[in-house]
Amino acid sequence: DCRLMGRKSYFNSRGLKKPIEVFLDGDELENKKKSLPQSAMTYKGEFENEYVGKISYRQYNMKRARNVNKVEEKEVVSLGNLEG
């Protein structure tokens, strides 16, 4: 159809959140990596790219880290009640 030339001809799924991509320099990247909890890491991978070489990829889900912390807090509270 000529009316759609150069335009997207599909609809985005409703209710999905778009991922946030952040590009950091070396120092900013190291600081950010140190601040992320290991419990939030959902995926880790490495691969070779013919243009830039070795690429290390890590994906973090901060909601998952918050849920893990909540469970740990509940366990600590339960243990504290047993001792007292």
Backbone as CSV, one residue per row, in Angstrom:
resi,resn,N_x,N_y,N_z,CA_x,CA_y,CA_z,C_x,C_y,C_z
1,ASP,0.848,-1.188,0.000,0.000,0.000,0.000,0.886,1.241,0.000
2,CYS,0.630,2.173,-0.861,1.448,3.388,-1.006,1.365,4.285,0.232
3,ARG,0.269,4.241,0.958,0.107,5.105,2.134,1.076,4.733,3.255
4,LEU,1.536,3.487,3.260,2.412,3.016,4.340,3.893,3.014,3.963
5,MET,4.250,3.519,2.804,5.651,3.542,2.376,6.476,4.384,3.341
6,GLY,7.531,3.777,3.920,8.403,4.486,4.841,7.866,4.581,6.257
7,ARG,6.750,3.959,6.542,6.163,3.982,7.887,6.029,2.558,8.398
8,LYS,5.989,2.430,9.713,5.812,1.082,10.264,4.381,0.609,9.977
9,SER,4.250,-0.650,9.662,2.935,-1.189,9.335,2.536,-2.276,10.337
10,TYR,2.847,-2.010,11.608,2.488,-2.954,12.668,2.175,-2.161,13.922
11,PHE,1.551,-2.797,14.880,1.227,-2.160,16.154,2.100,-2.763,17.255
12,ASN,2.532,-1.924,18.174,3.260,-2.421,19.341,2.281,-3.145,20.258
13,SER,2.783,-4.145,20.966,1.941,-4.834,21.946,1.607,-3.862,23.068
14,ARG,0.398,-3.898,23.509,-0.026,-2.975,24.558,0.436,-3.464,25.919
15,GLY,0.777,-2.519,26.789,1.120,-2.836,28.157,2.554,-3.287,28.373
16,LEU,3.349,-3.416,27.313,4.739,-3.820,27.477,5.607,-2.605,27.746
17,LYS,6.546,-2.748,28.649,7.484,-1.668,28.924,8.691,-1.829,28.009
18,LYS,9.173,-0.717,27.496,10.339,-0.758,26.626,11.603,-0.800,27.483
19,PRO,12.605,-1.571,27.052,13.848,-1.626,27.823,14.587,-0.292,27.752
20,ILE,15.372,-0.031,28.775,16.172,1.194,28.820,17.603,0.811,28.495
21,GLU,18.170,1.431,27.475,19.560,1.188,27.116,20.373,2.399,27.519
22,VAL,21.491,2.144,28.216,22.353,3.217,28.685,23.759,2.924,28.173
23,PHE,24.397,3.916,27.598,25.753,3.772,27.094,26.676,4.583,27.994
24,LEU,27.678,3.911,28.598,28.561,4.535,29.579,30.011,4.450,29.124
25,ASP,30.843,5.402,29.619,32.276,5.295,29.358,32.886,4.319,30.361
26,GLY,34.192,4.083,30.302,34.854,3.074,31.121,34.657,3.230,32.614
27,ASP,34.892,4.442,33.160,34.759,4.662,34.601,33.311,4.541,35.058
28,GLU,32.398,5.111,34.301,30.976,5.029,34.651,30.511,3.576,34.643
29,LEU,31.006,2.814,33.674,30.626,1.413,33.558,31.108,0.613,34.765
30,GLU,32.353,0.814,35.172,32.893,0.090,36.321,32.119,0.423,37.592
31,ASN,31.792,1.692,37.805,31.020,2.094,38.981,29.634,1.458,38.978
32,LYS,28.994,1.436,37.818,27.652,0.851,37.699,27.705,-0.654,37.960
33,LYS,28.710,-1.339,37.413,28.842,-2.779,37.603,29.021,-3.132,39.072
34,LYS,29.787,-2.337,39.798,30.019,-2.594,41.220,28.761,-2.376,42.047
35,SER,27.874,-1.505,41.587,26.672,-1.187,42.366,25.527,-2.178,42.156
36,LEU,25.608,-3.025,41.124,24.526,-3.966,40.828,24.654,-5.232,41.675
37,PRO,23.567,-5.669,42.314,23.618,-6.895,43.127,23.682,-8.139,42.232
38,GLN,24.487,-9.125,42.638,24.607,-10.358,41.864,23.279,-11.100,41.767
39,SER,22.421,-10.941,42.770,21.130,-11.639,42.753,20.211,-11.122,41.647
40,ALA,20.519,-9.951,41.088,19.687,-9.374,40.037,20.096,-9.852,38.644
41,MET,21.265,-10.522,38.517,21.731,-10.959,37.202,20.861,-12.103,36.694
42,THR,20.280,-11.916,35.517,19.411,-12.934,34.938,20.067,-13.658,33.765
43,TYR,21.096,-13.054,33.167,21.747,-13.674,32.021,23.162,-13.137,31.903
44,LYS,24.084,-14.029,31.528,25.471,-13.639,31.302,25.978,-14.423,30.107
45,GLY,26.585,-13.739,29.157,27.090,-14.422,27.983,28.245,-13.678,27.350
46,GLU,29.009,-14.393,26.539,30.118,-13.806,25.790,30.070,-14.333,24.363
47,PHE,30.468,-13.485,23.425,30.539,-13.919,22.040,31.543,-13.054,21.293
48,GLU,31.965,-13.522,20.149,32.917,-12.811,19.310,32.181,-12.065,18.212
49,ASN,32.642,-10.858,17.947,32.107,-10.039,16.880,33.261,-9.686,15.962
50,GLU,33.075,-9.838,14.682,34.185,-9.605,13.748,34.643,-8.149,13.706
51,TYR,33.819,-7.218,14.144,34.173,-5.803,14.088,34.823,-5.288,15.365
52,VAL,34.348,-5.735,16.537,34.862,-5.200,17.794,35.543,-6.252,18.669
53,GLY,35.492,-7.519,18.302,36.138,-8.569,19.076,35.199,-9.208,20.084
54,LYS,35.751,-9.511,21.270,34.990,-10.215,22.303,34.008,-9.274,22.986
55,ILE,32.763,-9.732,23.120,31.718,-8.953,23.777,31.201,-9.750,24.964
56,SER,31.199,-9.112,26.138,30.620,-9.705,27.344,29.290,-9.018,27.590
57,TYR,28.258,-9.829,27.801,26.906,-9.301,27.959,26.332,-9.786,29.277
58,ARG,25.770,-8.869,30.058,25.087,-9.225,31.302,23.755,-8.504,31.339
59,GLN,22.741,-9.217,31.788,21.399,-8.645,31.891,20.969,-8.728,33.346
60,TYR,20.441,-7.609,33.859,20.009,-7.523,35.251,18.530,-7.186,35.317
61,ASN,17.838,-7.799,36.270,16.432,-7.506,36.521,16.338,-7.029,37.966
62,MET,16.176,-5.711,38.156,16.195,-5.137,39.493,14.966,-5.546,40.304
63,LYS,13.843,-5.848,39.657,12.673,-6.329,40.389,12.971,-7.680,41.022
64,ARG,13.703,-8.510,40.318,14.075,-9.822,40.845,14.949,-9.653,42.094
65,ALA,15.873,-8.708,42.074,16.748,-8.472,43.224,15.936,-8.013,44.421
66,ARG,14.944,-7.157,44.210,14.099,-6.699,45.323,13.316,-7.860,45.922
67,ASN,12.816,-8.769,45.076,12.064,-9.925,45.573,12.962,-10.861,46.376
68,VAL,14.196,-11.073,45.936,15.136,-11.921,46.668,15.425,-11.300,48.023
69,ASN,15.626,-9.985,48.071,15.897,-9.313,49.339,14.719,-9.457,50.296
70,LYS,13.492,-9.386,49.792,12.310,-9.538,50.640,12.273,-10.925,51.261
71,VAL,12.586,-11.952,50.475,12.590,-13.319,50.991,13.662,-13.464,52.056
72,GLU,14.873,-12.914,51.819,15.945,-12.999,52.802,15.545,-12.300,54.094
73,GLU,14.878,-11.148,53.995,14.449,-10.424,55.187,13.449,-11.259,55.977
74,LYS,12.524,-11.928,55.302,11.525,-12.757,55.980,12.212,-13.921,56.702
75,GLU,13.214,-14.533,56.069,13.917,-15.646,56.693,14.637,-15.178,57.941
76,VAL,15.263,-14.015,57.895,15.987,-13.491,59.040,15.017,-13.198,60.186
77,VAL,13.883,-12.620,59.871,12.876,-12.318,60.885,12.384,-13.607,61.524
78,SER,12.146,-14.647,60.730,11.667,-15.912,61.256,12.694,-16.536,62.184
79,LEU,13.969,-16.496,61.798,15.015,-17.048,62.647,15.118,-16.273,63.947
80,GLY,14.955,-14.959,63.877,15.019,-14.136,65.081,13.902,-14.485,66.041
81,ASN,12.726,-14.787,65.545,11.590,-15.146,66.397,11.807,-16.493,67.068
82,LEU,12.480,-17.424,66.381,12.713,-18.752,66.960,13.682,-18.677,68.138
83,GLU,14.680,-17.781,68.012,15.693,-17.675,69.056,15.125,-17.020,70.312
84,GLY,14.204,-16.066,70.178,13.710,-15.282,71.314,12.613,-15.964,72.011
